[in-house]
Amino acid sequence: MDTTEIFGYLAMTFLVVSFLPTQVRKVRMINLVACALFIVYGVLLGFKWPLIISNAVVCLIQIYHLFFLKKRG
Protein backbone atom coordinates (compact mmCIF):
# COMPACT_ATOMS: atom_id res chain seq x y z
CA MET A 1 0.00 0.00 0.00
CA ASP A 2 1.46 3.35 -0.99
CA THR A 3 1.10 6.78 0.61
CA THR A 4 -1.69 7.81 -1.77
CA GLU A 5 -3.83 4.83 -0.82
CA ILE A 6 -3.22 5.48 2.87
CA PHE A 7 -4.56 9.03 2.53
CA GLY A 8 -7.57 7.70 0.62
CA TYR A 9 -8.39 5.14 3.30
CA LEU A 10 -7.85 7.66 6.10
CA ALA A 11 -10.12 10.19 4.38
CA MET A 12 -12.80 7.56 3.83
CA THR A 13 -12.59 6.43 7.46
CA PHE A 14 -12.86 9.96 8.86
CA LEU A 15 -15.79 10.71 6.55
CA VAL A 16 -17.73 7.67 7.75
CA VAL A 17 -16.83 8.28 11.41
CA SER A 18 -17.94 11.92 11.11
CA PHE A 19 -21.55 10.76 10.92
CA LEU A 20 -21.45 8.80 14.19
CA PRO A 21 -21.39 11.56 16.85
CA THR A 22 -24.65 13.22 17.79
CA GLN A 23 -23.10 16.60 18.62
CA VAL A 24 -22.96 18.80 15.53
CA ARG A 25 -19.64 20.38 16.52
CA LYS A 26 -17.93 16.97 16.69
CA VAL A 27 -19.45 15.98 13.34
CA ARG A 28 -18.11 19.16 11.77
CA MET A 29 -14.62 18.75 13.27
CA ILE A 30 -14.24 15.15 12.13
CA ASN A 31 -15.70 15.99 8.71
CA LEU A 32 -13.23 18.88 8.40
CA VAL A 33 -10.36 16.45 8.94
CA ALA A 34 -11.86 14.05 6.38
CA CYS A 35 -12.19 16.80 3.77
CA ALA A 36 -8.62 17.96 4.37
CA LEU A 37 -7.42 14.38 3.87
CA PHE A 38 -9.46 14.12 0.66
CA ILE A 39 -7.76 17.31 -0.59
CA VAL A 40 -4.35 15.75 0.03
CA TYR A 41 -5.56 12.56 -1.63
CA GLY A 42 -6.70 14.53 -4.70
CA VAL A 43 -3.30 16.20 -4.94
CA LEU A 44 -1.47 12.88 -4.57
CA LEU A 45 -3.63 11.39 -7.33
CA GLY A 46 -2.28 14.01 -9.71
CA PHE A 47 -4.38 17.08 -8.98
CA LYS A 48 -7.86 15.65 -9.44
CA TRP A 49 -9.65 18.99 -9.36
CA PRO A 50 -13.25 17.83 -8.77
CA LEU A 51 -12.08 16.00 -5.64
CA ILE A 52 -9.92 18.91 -4.47
CA ILE A 53 -12.42 21.70 -5.18
CA SER A 54 -15.48 19.96 -3.71
CA ASN A 55 -13.67 19.09 -0.49
CA ALA A 56 -12.07 22.54 -0.23
CA VAL A 57 -15.55 24.09 -0.40
CA VAL A 58 -16.84 21.74 2.31
CA CYS A 59 -13.75 22.58 4.43
CA LEU A 60 -14.51 26.28 4.12
CA ILE A 61 -18.14 25.68 5.09
CA GLN A 62 -17.10 23.64 8.14
CA ILE A 63 -14.53 26.28 9.18
CA TYR A 64 -17.16 28.99 8.84
CA HIS A 65 -19.65 27.10 11.00
CA LEU A 66 -17.06 26.08 13.58
CA PHE A 67 -15.15 29.32 14.03
CA PHE A 68 -17.03 32.28 12.56
CA LEU A 69 -20.75 31.69 12.91
CA LYS A 70 -21.98 33.13 16.16
CA LYS A 71 -24.01 30.80 18.30
CA ARG A 72 -27.70 31.42 18.24
CA GLY A 73 -29.32 31.49 21.58
N, C-alpha and C positions, 0 to 999 in steps of 0.2 A: 504494500500500500504506500503510495507516495504522498507528499505533503498536500497536494491539491485534493486528493480524495479525503484526507483527514479533515481539511477545512469543510468540505462538503458534508461529511458525516456529522461533524460538530454543529454546523449550521442547522442541519436537519433536526438533530437532537434538541437543540435549544428552541427551535421553532415549535416542535411538538410539546416540549415541557412548558413552554410559555402559556399554553392553554389550560394547564392544570391548576394553578393557584386561583383562589376566588377573589383575592384583593387585586383591584385593577392596577394599582401601582406596581405590584410584583409582576403582573402579566406584562406590563409595558417595559419594565426593566429587562426581563428575560428576553422579550421579543426584540428589544433594541440590540442586545448582544447577538441574537440570531441574525438579524439583518446586517449587522456589521460583519459577521462571519461570512454571510452570503456575498457581501461586497468583495471581500478578500478572495473568496472562491471564484467570483466572476472575473477578477483580475488575473488570478492564477490560471484560469481556463483560456486566457488570451484575450482579455478585455471583451467579455460578452456583455455588451451594453444594455440589453433589456434586463438582464439579471442585476447589473450594477445600478442602473437608474431607478428601477422599481424599488429596490431595497434601500437606496439612498433616500428616496422620498419617504418611505415608511420610517426610516431612522429620524428624519427631520420632524415628522409628525409626532413620533414618540418623544423626542427631545422637547418639542414644544409643550406637549401635555405634561411631561414630567417636571420641567424646570421653569417654564414661562407662563403657563396658564394659571391664573390665580384660582385658588379654591373657592368654590361657591358654598355659601353657607347661609 
